Amino acid sequence: MFKKMPTLRNMLLSSKLQFILVAVVVALCSITLLVIFTLNDVKRLSGSAATDQVEQLRQSRVFSQQLSAVFNEISLRERRFYRDSESLLVSIDTISQEIEHVEQVANVKTRGMLERFSIDFKRYWKTQLAINLISDELSLVDERLNVQVTFMEAWVAKSLIEAAVNGQDSAYQEQMTAWVFSLKVALLELERQLADDTNQMLNRDSFSWMDGDIDQMLTNLKLRVQTISFATPGVGLVAENLLDNLKLFELNLYALKQKIRDFRSARMILLESRASLQAMLNEVEKQNSNASLMLTERLEAIIYQSQKTVFFISGFVVILAFVTIRLLISRALQKPLTHLIRGIETFQVGQLYKPINLNRTDEWGTIEDALNKMARELNNSYRELAEQKENMHQLAHHDALTRLPNRLLFDDRLEHALLKAKRNKSKLAVFFIDLDRFKHINDSLGHAAGDLLLKIIATRLKACIRQVDTASRQGGDEFILLLEDVGDIRMISAMAEKLLASISEPVMLQNQQFYTSGSIGISVSPQDGDDADILLRNADAAMYEAKKSGRNAYCFYEKRMTSHATEALNIESDLRKALLNDELCVYFQPQYRLTDGLLVGAEALVRWQHPTQGMLPPAHFIAIAEQTSLITAIDHWVLTEVCRQLVEWRSRLGCGVLPRISVNISGRQLDQLNTAQEISRITHDNGCQPQMLCLELTESFLMEHDEESTNILKELSQQGFELAIDDFGTGYSSLRYLKQLPFNTLKLDRSFVKDVIDDEQDAAIVKSIIALGQHMNLVVLAEGIETQAQADFLIAQGCEFGQGYFYNRPLPADKFESLLRTIFDES
């Protein structure tokens, strides 16, 4: 038997081992299932937590809004006591429906509170409905009391009348009258007291009125009715009915008190219930405000808690279970999560173009796809932002039309170039370029053609300079070039000639070939300045010198140009003051018929009586005035003064016809659209006829005139003004404008008349101009005749009219008037 014990012991041991093995297997299976469920729960929560949170926030927000609306509706309707039962029922039904809508979106906890609130609400309003019914019953009793008192009052009045008719003693009737009156007053006081007490009851917390005056008043009223005897049986019956109604009134009043107590109690319960709901609502709103911020923390807490749980459970299992669980966690969470974190860290450093690759098809694969999609979208957004930033930088520092650097970028590069040149002890040059006659092309062909020309010129300028140099557009037809590390003057001159040649090449605009040119001003650092503003200002001054020299030229800056510019600014400032202080005056240079010396007219010449420099001729300030808007004001002033003077002379001299006066009109004035109307207005306002005036325009302006200017000149000619071309032959003379424009006179420039005797070329030019005028039926008037020989030559060539010092100098108005008076007296 004992021999068998080891076998049994072994069997028991084996069964224990089997049991332990089974338990371990069950534990492993349970742990495995628990781990699987935990991981699935983590995945489920990780995938749906955000969606569930958003849906919960939305439902909570809807619940809060609807419940707040119910509170507002109840508060609004609670401020008034509905005497109309039908309106009260409608109000109860409306709010009940709203409460039902709120219950549909409420959770279990809040739904119970809402149901209690709904019951308390209906109880509150039902007590008010009961109060209305009792109040209606009291009103009916009160009406019967009033009817009975009125009947008694009528009976007493009738008894008084009968006693008076029969001559009986009316003491009893008078006593009854006093009693009825006191009864009526007491009844009215009872009604008033009841209304006041009812209002106090509904609006205050005090119930002291229930034991107050109204009960005493009702008791006194009953005693009054009981203690008085009535001789007439009919009146006694009315008194009995009155007493019965008073008792009925007392019963209804008692019922009203009871319902009012119920109403106050229901109101307190409703307020407590609403306060509970309000507290719950505040708590929900507070939770909702924190829920969004806790979403990320919640997801991380869920993941952390799940890992902690798995780790804790794994500590109580065998190594095999630990390894198995570890492998599962590594497979399901840690490995993909680590890859995701690394991928997100890669995204954080800006490498959005490197996708996350988990090679998973489960939820981690979904997260991977979502993160990669987000990275692609962010990468595209960053690229678009970079492009927009580049475009904004381009627009801020480059000209929108030509894409050349603008003034802002050019100034920055010039500052850097000056520092570099100072450090390296090298030179740099600034070229200020202005296109010649650009306005003519822009006005005649349109802004589109002008823009195309600017683009072409910009391309040519960039092609002429080096990579280290800068070409910029400053606006309009002005360009500025920066040439760094230049050598001697010959290199700069060669570049200027190269630029002029490139600008002067023909341009195709609107299927037509056009030629343009440029004027270039050059300043060199350091000799012309080591400051950006000074270099630009000096280059600008040199450019204007190039324009004065005939255009299509370049000019280096010289110090005298600065003094000229300063002097020009001073003249401009003094000229503005001169217009205000009436310092200008008009001189008249007589014009004669050359064959017999007959006075035929005069040219109006403006003079400036400067307060410190004395009398200044036009050459001293007209050019500066033409560069500003002052020339228009001067033209208006001269024309007004000439018109006024002509009318004054005609009045003083007593003659109807005076020699025609020529007035110079600047091209800037013709650029204004209302020039013809303005000139006509000035002559009309001063009482002067257009036939008394001749308007002179320079030939240089006519070369740049547009269609609008042509229309203005034609309109002036139609009004009766004579038109003359001044300084004819000094510009690029063209027969085209002589044919198109309505001119009457050609004024031969003094530069040709001066050397007509000694210079064969000038003589040939004069002969050609006179012949041209004769063949085109134009009057030719020579300027600057100073000798008899010049006059004889002009007469021999057929020139009819002239002016100059040989005949007469420019005269002030009073001396010219004396000349006119002498001529008229002799005639």
Buried (B, 14 or more C-beta within 10 A) or exposed (E): EEEEEEEEEEEEEEEEEEEEEEEBEEBBEBBBEBBEEBBEEBBEBBEEBBEEBEEBBEBBBBBBEBBBEBBEBBEEBBEEBBEEBEEBEEBBEEBBEBBEBBBEBBEEEBBEBBEBBBEBBBBBBBBBBBBBBBBEBBEEBBEBBBBBBEBBBEBBBEBBEEBEEEEEEBEBBBEBBEBBEEBBEBBEBBBEBBEEBBEBBBEEEEBEBBEEEBBEBBEEBBEBBEEBEBEEEEBEEBBBBBBEBBEBBBEBBEBBBBBBBBBBEBBEBBBEBBEEBBEBBEEBBEEBEEBEEEBEEBBEEBBEEBBEBBEEBBEEBEEEBBEBBBEBBEEBBEBBBEBBEEBEEBBEEEEBEEBBEBEBEEBBEEBBBEBBEEBEEEBEEEEEEEEEEEEEEEEEBBBEBBEBBBBEBBBBBBEEBBEEBEEEEBBBBBBBBBBBBBBBBBBBBEEEBBEBBBBBBBBBBBEBBEEEBBBBBBEEBBBBBBBBBBEEEEEBEEBBEEBBEBBBEEBEBEEEEBEBBBBBBBBBBBEBBBBBEBBBBBBBBBBBBBBEEEBBBBBBBBEEBBEBBEEBEEBBEBBBEBBEEEBBBBBBBBBBBBEEEEBBBBBBBBBBBBEEEEEBEBEBBBEBBBEBEBBBBBBBBBBBBBBBBBBBBBEEBEEEEBBBBBBBBBBBBBBEEEBBEBBBEBBEEBEBBBEBBBBBBBBEBBBBBBEEBBEBBBBBBEBEBBBBBBBBBBBEBEEEBBEBBBBBBBBBBBBBBBBBEEEEEBBEBBBBBBEBBBEEEBBBBBBBBBBEEBBEBBBEBEBBBBBBEBBBEBBBBEBBBEBBBEBEEEE
